[in-house]
Amino acid sequence: MNFRRHLTGQNIALVTVFAGFITASTLWSGVTLAGGVPITLQTFAVLLAGAVLGPWRGAASVVIYLILGTAGLPVFAGRSSTEAWAGPTAGFLIGFVACAFVTGWIVRGLRSQGKLTFAGAVGACAIGSLVVLNLLGWGYFMWRTDATLEATLTLIAAFAIGDVIKVVLAALVATAVHRAYPWIMPAKTKATVDGGPAAASGIVTPDAAEESDALTTA
């Protein structure tokens, strides 16, 4: 990946906006269930960052959020940075980065082929959240607390409905964003595939963006 080429004012602005959005999602501290794991809006914000911006920009937004929280900003579900990183839920913080990256990678793959649908976005968000984030977050939780698999699965079940709702909402918003603003993650056009002027300059014209926007709802 050519970082210098992608380090544009537009990309910096998008990453900053979504880092702010993830941070703002923590204004509601959430509801803490048994085991000390809170239900918050952070997962929704992280999923949306990946689904809208793609893997690298989405993950970068999460990294900025984590840096702000580690520096002392109260954005870790009402906990201090020390409590968050030293506690049994620290795996979820690291998992947020992987969640955004994987979700964005899948969405970008579908989007680049003009095959992104609402169902596809739901699938991407589900893999990022229900698979990747849960494996890292709950896996670390089990390791730190010596919880049994049975006890952990009981806790996971308590979050299931909320997690599914956040997956569906993130997919719904992401597909709407891509439909309204196709330039954020352009689908491949003949020019970009053939290496034409648009590909060389990295510019997607409004006409090309409109033609490449094959996004449909399932």
N, C-alpha and C positions, 0 to 999 in steps of 0.2 A: 504494500500500500504506500503510495507517495503522499506522505503527510504534508509536505510543503505545498503541494498542489491543492490539497483539500483544506488547508488552513486559510480559508477565506473569511471575510467579514460576515458573510451570510451564515456560514456554518458555525462560526463562533457565537453569533447572535442566537441561532437556534438551540445550540447546546446550553447557552446561558439561560435562555427562557425556560427550557425544560428542567434545568437544575433548580431554578427558582420555583417551578411548579411542584417538583418533588418535595422541596423544602416546605412550601406552603401547605402541602398535603398533610404535614405533621401538626398543623395548628390544632386539629382534633387529635387529642392524645390517644384515642381509641379505647377499647374495652379489654381489660386484661382478664384472661381466663385462667383456669387452673394450670399450673406449671410456669406461670409468669410470662407467657407469650401473648402479646396484645394483638387484637384485631384493629388494624389501622387502614388508612387510605393509601399508604405508601406503595403497596404492591400494585394498585391500580395505576398510580403515577409512573412507576417504573416500567410497567408493561406498556403504557402509552408512549413513553419516551422511546423504547425500543421499536415498537410497531410503527411509529411515525418517522423517526429519524434514521432507523437502520442500526446495524450492530455497533459500529464504532462511535458514532455521535451519540447514540442512546446510552452506551456504556460510559462515555465521557461525562454525560450529564449526571449519571449516578455517582461517578468518582468525585465530581465537584461537590455534590451533596454530602458525600462521606467526609470529604476534607473539611467542609464547613462544620459538620457535626463534631468531628475529631478536634477541631480548633476551639470548640467550646460553645458553638451555637446550639441552643436547646431544641434539636430537631430529631432526636432519637426516641420518639414515643414517650416523651416526658422523662427520659432518663439522661443522666450525665454521660459524657463520652466515655468516662472510665467505667461506669456501670454497664454501658452498652457493650463495650469491647471485651470486658472481663467476664460478662455474664454468659449464661448458656444460650442466649439468642444471638450471639455474635455471628453465627453461621449465616443467619438471614441477611446481615449487612453485606457480607461478601457475596452471598447468593444473589443479591439485588443486581450486582454488576453482571454476573453470568446470565441472570434472567433477562435483562435488557439486551445483552449481546445475542443470545440464542433467539429470542423473539424477533429481534431486528434482522438477524441473518436469514431466518425463514421468510419473513415478510419481504425482505429485499429480493430474495430469490424468486418468489412468486410475482412480485411487482415488476421485476426486470423482464419477465417473460409475458407481461400483460395478463397474468392469470390470477391476480389477487381478487378474491371474493370475500364476502363476510365470513363464510364458512372457513376459508383458508386462514383468515386473520384469527378466528376463534381457535383454530388448531395451533397456530403459532403461539398465541398467548397461553393456551393450555399447556403446551410443552414447556414454555418458559417458566410458568408459575407452578403448575401442579406437578411437573416432573423435576425440572432443574432446581428451582428455588426450594421445593420441599425436600429434595434429596440432600442438598447442602445444609439447609437450615435445620431440618429435623435430625439429620445424621449427626451434625455437630451437637445438637441438643442431647441426643442419646449418649454421645460420648462424654459430655461434660457432667451429666446428671446420673449416669449409669442407669437410665430408665430402660425398662424392658421394651421389646418391640410391641407387645400387646398394649402396654400403657401408653406408648407413643402413638400407636394407631388410634387409640381412644381419643387422644388430644387432637390428632389430625382430623378426625371425624367432626369434631366440634367446629372446625374452621371450614369444612367442605362447602357448605352452601354459600358462605360469604366469598370464598375463593372463586367459585364458579360464577357468581354474579359479577365479580370484578373482571374476570376473564371476558365475559360476554360484553360488558360495558366498554372495556378497553378496545375490543375488536370493533364494536359499533362506532365508537368515536374515531378510531384510526381509519376505518374505511371511509368515513365521511370526510375526514381531513384530506386523504389522498384524492378523493373525488373533487373536492373544492380547490385544493392546492397541489396539483400534480407535479409541480416543479420541485417540491420538497424531496421526493424520491422518484425521479422520472423513470418511466418504463423505457426499455430500449427501442430506439427507432432505427430505420434503415441507415441513417447517417451515423449513428453511434456504433452500429454493428459493422458497417463497412469502413469505419474510420474516416468518415467525411469531415467537412469543416466543423460541423456541430460537435463532433467528438473531439477534434483537435483543440477547440477553444473551450470545451466544457460547458457551452451555452446551449440551453434548450429553449427554442423559440416558442411563443405561445401556440402557434399552429402545430408545431411538432409535439408539444406537450399534450395538446388536445387530441391529436391523432393517436398518441401513445397511451392515452388514459383508457385502458380497456377494463377498468375496475367495474365490476357489477356486483350486485347483491345476490346472495344465494336464495 
